[in-house]
Amino acid sequence: MRIVSNTAVSLDGKTTLVLDKHEFLGSEEDRKNMSRLRAQADAILVGGSSFRNWPYPLLPHSDDLEKCDPQKKWLQVVVSRRMNFDNILSNFISVKQLQLLFFTRKDSCPPHFPHEVLSYSDDPTIPQIVDELAQRGINTLLIEAGGNLITQFIRHNLLHEIYITICPKIIGNNRSPSLVDGTGLDRFLVPQMTLKECRTVKNEVFLHYVL
């Protein structure tokens, strides 16, 4: 399975101005790039907070969608500890191109949840999630999650490529989320990355690294 992440960041590496609020840092060109990556993916993974902050189908934009196989169906994967998604699941009722799949703990799984849930005795691990998706035939997984989940994928050596859009903004808030978060990586696990592509569109820089 090919696993890639895509994130727009400020010049100081932040992904949003305020915690628990979705904001587009990038330009229209960045959103086009995001759409193209979604079109190439079979599944798109986010964390519970990202899902709550942007509770809408993560599909390619209409132009890219028209170029895809009309029978293609994307899997939107949500990894959540709390599963408190009241009043937002109705946004997905009529979306035929998308299937939702949730990973969580058994003690967090609400009864009569309207979408498929895989629950575990403890927090599901990244290897467990990847193994399950591989068994379902997922060839390309796109991660649009926050820094904590991206760090976990790197820690388990399960992130193969990183797309980063450097946006011409400075946020400067030490409480704002970053590209990678959490407790960090052991110095022996810090990945060596190879720059595969670098392009500039107006004031943004689009980077593509292979780990």
URNOR-V720816 format. One record per helix or strand. SS is the DSSP state (2 for helix, 1 for strand). FROM is the first residue (numbers start at 1). LEN is the number of residues. Records with the same first field share a line. If there is no record, write none. Layout:
BEGIN
SS->FROM-LEN, FROM-LEN
END
This chain:
BEGIN
1->2-8, 14-1, 43-5, 74-6, 98-8, 116-5, 140-4, 161-6, 178-1, 194-8, 204-7
2->28-13, 48-6, 62-6, 89-4, 106-3, 126-10, 147-9
END
